[in-house]
Amino acid sequence: MTLAEKLLQDFQELPEEKKQQVVDFVEFLKSKQQKELEAMMDDIIDTNKDALLELAK
């Protein structure tokens, strides 16, 4: 059984309230990951600002 299959099987056995909590947690993790990616990109831009400005000419 794959991890995805195990997760789906366990999820289907939960009561609706617990399913919503799982969905909320997954959304939280996705949001956190997006914020980390945005922070990393901002850092890359800040670190390479002069080079990027030169390329923009």
N, CA, C and O atoms as a GROMACS GRO file, in nm:
protein
  228
    1MET      N    1   0.085  -0.117   0.000
    1MET     CA    2   0.000   0.000   0.000
    1MET      C    3   0.090   0.125   0.000
    1MET      O    4   0.184   0.135   0.079
    2THR      N    5   0.060   0.217  -0.088
    2THR     CA    6   0.139   0.339  -0.095
    2THR      C    7   0.100   0.433   0.019
    2THR      O    8  -0.002   0.415   0.085
    3LEU      N    9   0.183   0.531   0.041
    3LEU     CA   10   0.154   0.630   0.145
    3LEU      C   11   0.023   0.702   0.115
    3LEU      O   12  -0.057   0.726   0.206
    4ALA      N   13   0.002   0.737  -0.011
    4ALA     CA   14  -0.122   0.806  -0.050
    4ALA      C   15  -0.244   0.718  -0.024
    4ALA      O   16  -0.347   0.765   0.024
    5GLU      N   17  -0.233   0.590  -0.056
    5GLU     CA   18  -0.345   0.498  -0.033
    5GLU      C   19  -0.373   0.484   0.116
    5GLU      O   20  -0.489   0.482   0.158
    6LYS      N   21  -0.268   0.474   0.196
    6LYS     CA   22  -0.284   0.463   0.342
    6LYS      C   23  -0.350   0.588   0.397
    6LYS      O   24  -0.441   0.580   0.479
    7LEU      N   25  -0.304   0.704   0.351
    7LEU     CA   26  -0.361   0.831   0.397
    7LEU      C   27  -0.509   0.840   0.360
    7LEU      O   28  -0.592   0.879   0.443
    8LEU      N   29  -0.542   0.806   0.238
    8LEU     CA   30  -0.681   0.811   0.193
    8LEU      C   31  -0.768   0.714   0.273
    8LEU      O   32  -0.879   0.749   0.313
    9GLN      N   33  -0.718   0.595   0.296
    9GLN     CA   34  -0.795   0.496   0.374
    9GLN      C   35  -0.820   0.547   0.516
    9GLN      O   36  -0.932   0.540   0.565
   10ASP      N   37  -0.715   0.598   0.580
   10ASP     CA   38  -0.730   0.649   0.716
   10ASP      C   39  -0.823   0.770   0.719
   10ASP      O   40  -0.906   0.783   0.808
   11PHE      N   41  -0.809   0.858   0.618
   11PHE     CA   42  -0.893   0.977   0.611
   11PHE      C   43  -1.040   0.939   0.598
   11PHE      O   44  -1.125   0.998   0.665
   12GLN      N   45  -1.070   0.842   0.515
   12GLN     CA   46  -1.209   0.801   0.492
   12GLN      C   47  -1.273   0.744   0.617
   12GLN      O   48  -1.396   0.745   0.629
   13GLU      N   49  -1.194   0.693   0.708
   13GLU     CA   50  -1.247   0.634   0.831
   13GLU      C   51  -1.276   0.738   0.940
   13GLU      O   52  -1.340   0.706   1.040
   14LEU      N   53  -1.230   0.860   0.920
   14LEU     CA   54  -1.250   0.964   1.021
   14LEU      C   55  -1.392   1.022   1.017
   14LEU      O   56  -1.456   1.022   0.912
   15PRO      N   57  -1.438   1.070   1.132
   15PRO     CA   58  -1.566   1.144   1.131
   15PRO      C   59  -1.547   1.277   1.058
   15PRO      O   60  -1.435   1.326   1.045
   16GLU      N   61  -1.657   1.335   1.011
   16GLU     CA   62  -1.652   1.457   0.930
   16GLU      C   63  -1.574   1.570   0.998
   16GLU      O   64  -1.497   1.640   0.933
   17GLU      N   65  -1.595   1.588   1.129
   17GLU     CA   66  -1.525   1.695   1.201
   17GLU      C   67  -1.373   1.677   1.194
   17GLU      O   68  -1.298   1.773   1.174
   18LYS      N   69  -1.329   1.554   1.209
   18LYS     CA   70  -1.185   1.526   1.203
   18LYS      C   71  -1.133   1.541   1.060
   18LYS      O   72  -1.020   1.584   1.040
   19LYS      N   73  -1.214   1.506   0.961
   19LYS     CA   74  -1.174   1.525   0.822
   19LYS      C   75  -1.149   1.673   0.795
   19LYS      O   76  -1.053   1.708   0.728
   20GLN      N   77  -1.236   1.759   0.848
   20GLN     CA   78  -1.219   1.903   0.829
   20GLN      C   79  -1.090   1.952   0.894
   20GLN      O   80  -1.022   2.039   0.841
   21GLN      N   81  -1.058   1.895   1.009
   21GLN     CA   82  -0.933   1.932   1.076
   21GLN      C   83  -0.812   1.892   0.992
   21GLN      O   84  -0.714   1.966   0.984
   22VAL      N   85  -0.819   1.776   0.928
   22VAL     CA   86  -0.711   1.732   0.841
   22VAL      C   87  -0.698   1.826   0.722
   22VAL      O   88  -0.587   1.866   0.686
   23VAL      N   89  -0.809   1.862   0.661
   23VAL     CA   90  -0.808   1.954   0.547
   23VAL      C   91  -0.750   2.089   0.590
   23VAL      O   92  -0.668   2.147   0.518
   24ASP      N   93  -0.790   2.138   0.705
   24ASP     CA   94  -0.737   2.265   0.756
   24ASP      C   95  -0.586   2.257   0.777
   24ASP      O   96  -0.514   2.351   0.745
   25PHE      N   97  -0.539   2.146   0.831
   25PHE     CA   98  -0.396   2.129   0.855
   25PHE      C   99  -0.318   2.124   0.724
   25PHE      O  100  -0.210   2.183   0.714
   26VAL      N  101  -0.371   2.055   0.626
   26VAL     CA  102  -0.306   2.049   0.495
   26VAL      C  103  -0.298   2.189   0.433
   26VAL      O  104  -0.196   2.226   0.377
   27GLU      N  105  -0.405   2.265   0.444
   27GLU     CA  106  -0.406   2.402   0.393
   27GLU      C  107  -0.302   2.487   0.466
   27GLU      O  108  -0.234   2.570   0.405
   28PHE      N  109  -0.290   2.468   0.598
   28PHE     CA  110  -0.190   2.539   0.676
   28PHE      C  111  -0.050   2.505   0.626
   28PHE      O  112   0.033   2.594   0.608
   29LEU      N  113  -0.022   2.378   0.604
   29LEU     CA  114   0.110   2.336   0.556
   29LEU      C  115   0.140   2.394   0.418
   29LEU      O  116   0.252   2.437   0.392
   30LYS      N  117   0.040   2.395   0.330
   30LYS     CA  118   0.060   2.453   0.197
   30LYS      C  119   0.089   2.602   0.206
   30LYS      O  120   0.176   2.653   0.135
   31SER      N  121   0.017   2.671   0.292
   31SER     CA  122   0.038   2.815   0.311
   31SER      C  123   0.177   2.843   0.366
   31SER      O  124   0.246   2.935   0.322
   32LYS      N  125   0.217   2.763   0.463
   32LYS     CA  126   0.350   2.778   0.524
   32LYS      C  127   0.459   2.755   0.419
   32LYS      O  128   0.557   2.830   0.413
   33GLN      N  129   0.441   2.654   0.336
   33GLN     CA  130   0.538   2.624   0.231
   33GLN      C  131   0.545   2.739   0.130
   33GLN      O  132   0.654   2.776   0.086
   34GLN      N  133   0.431   2.796   0.095
   34GLN     CA  134   0.427   2.909   0.002
   34GLN      C  135   0.500   3.029   0.060
   34GLN      O  136   0.577   3.095  -0.010
   35LYS      N  137   0.476   3.057   0.188
   35LYS     CA  138   0.543   3.170   0.253
   35LYS      C  139   0.694   3.149   0.258
   35LYS      O  140   0.771   3.244   0.239
   36GLU      N  141   0.738   3.026   0.283
   36GLU     CA  142   0.881   2.996   0.286
   36GLU      C  143   0.942   3.015   0.148
   36GLU      O  144   1.053   3.067   0.135
   37LEU      N  145   0.872   2.973   0.044
   37LEU     CA  146   0.919   2.991  -0.092
   37LEU      C  147   0.928   3.139  -0.127
   37LEU      O  148   1.026   3.183  -0.188
   38GLU      N  149   0.827   3.215  -0.090
   38GLU     CA  150   0.829   3.359  -0.117
   38GLU      C  151   0.944   3.428  -0.044
   38GLU      O  152   1.010   3.516  -0.100
   39ALA      N  153   0.970   3.388   0.079
   39ALA     CA  154   1.081   3.446   0.156
   39ALA      C  155   1.215   3.412   0.091
   39ALA      O  156   1.305   3.496   0.085
   40MET      N  157   1.227   3.288   0.042
   40MET     CA  158   1.350   3.248  -0.025
   40MET      C  159   1.371   3.329  -0.152
   40MET      O  160   1.482   3.373  -0.181
   41MET      N  161   1.265   3.348  -0.229
   41MET     CA  162   1.275   3.426  -0.353
   41MET      C  163   1.310   3.572  -0.323
   41MET      O  164   1.390   3.633  -0.393
   42ASP      N  165   1.249   3.627  -0.218
   42ASP     CA  166   1.282   3.765  -0.179
   42ASP      C  167   1.429   3.776  -0.142
   42ASP      O  168   1.495   3.874  -0.177
   43ASP      N  169   1.482   3.677  -0.072
   43ASP     CA  170   1.623   3.676  -0.033
   43ASP      C  171   1.713   3.668  -0.157
   43ASP      O  172   1.814   3.738  -0.165
   44ILE      N  173   1.676   3.585  -0.251
   44ILE     CA  174   1.754   3.573  -0.375
   44ILE      C  175   1.754   3.706  -0.450
   44ILE      O  176   1.857   3.750  -0.501
   45ILE      N  177   1.638   3.769  -0.457
   45ILE     CA  178   1.628   3.898  -0.526
   45ILE      C  179   1.712   4.003  -0.454
   45ILE      O  180   1.786   4.078  -0.518
   46ASP      N  181   1.700   4.008  -0.322
   46ASP     CA  182   1.778   4.106  -0.246
   46ASP      C  183   1.928   4.083  -0.262
   46ASP      O  184   2.005   4.178  -0.277
   47THR      N  185   1.970   3.958  -0.258
   47THR     CA  186   2.112   3.924  -0.270
   47THR      C  187   2.167   3.961  -0.407
   47THR      O  188   2.283   3.998  -0.420
   48ASN      N  189   2.083   3.950  -0.509
   48ASN     CA  190   2.128   3.971  -0.648
   48ASN      C  191   2.068   4.097  -0.710
   48ASN      O  192   2.056   4.106  -0.832
   49LYS      N  193   2.032   4.193  -0.627
   49LYS     CA  194   1.962   4.312  -0.675
   49LYS      C  195   2.042   4.386  -0.782
   49LYS      O  196   1.987   4.424  -0.885
   50ASP      N  197   2.171   4.408  -0.758
   50ASP     CA  198   2.252   4.481  -0.854
   50ASP      C  199   2.259   4.409  -0.988
   50ASP      O  200   2.247   4.472  -1.094
   51ALA      N  201   2.280   4.280  -0.985
   51ALA     CA  202   2.286   4.202  -1.109
   51ALA      C  203   2.154   4.206  -1.183
   51ALA      O  204   2.151   4.219  -1.305
   52LEU      N  205   2.045   4.196  -1.110
   52LEU     CA  206   1.913   4.199  -1.173
   52LEU      C  207   1.885   4.336  -1.235
   52LEU      O  208   1.828   4.345  -1.344
   53LEU      N  209   1.925   4.441  -1.165
   53LEU     CA  210   1.906   4.575  -1.221
   53LEU      C  211   1.988   4.593  -1.348
   53LEU      O  212   1.943   4.657  -1.443
   54GLU      N  213   2.107   4.537  -1.350
   54GLU     CA  214   2.192   4.546  -1.470
   54GLU      C  215   2.129   4.468  -1.585
   54GLU      O  216   2.131   4.514  -1.699
   55LEU      N  217   2.075   4.353  -1.557
   55LEU     CA  218   2.010   4.274  -1.661
   55LEU      C  219   1.884   4.342  -1.715
   55LEU      O  220   1.847   4.322  -1.831
   56ALA      N  221   1.819   4.420  -1.632
   56ALA     CA  222   1.695   4.487  -1.670
   56ALA      C  223   1.718   4.603  -1.767
   56ALA      O  224   1.623   4.653  -1.827
   57LYS      N  225   1.844   4.646  -1.782
   57LYS     CA  226   1.872   4.760  -1.870
   57LYS      C  227   1.856   4.722  -2.016
   57LYS      O  228   1.877   4.805  -2.104
   0.00000   0.00000   0.00000
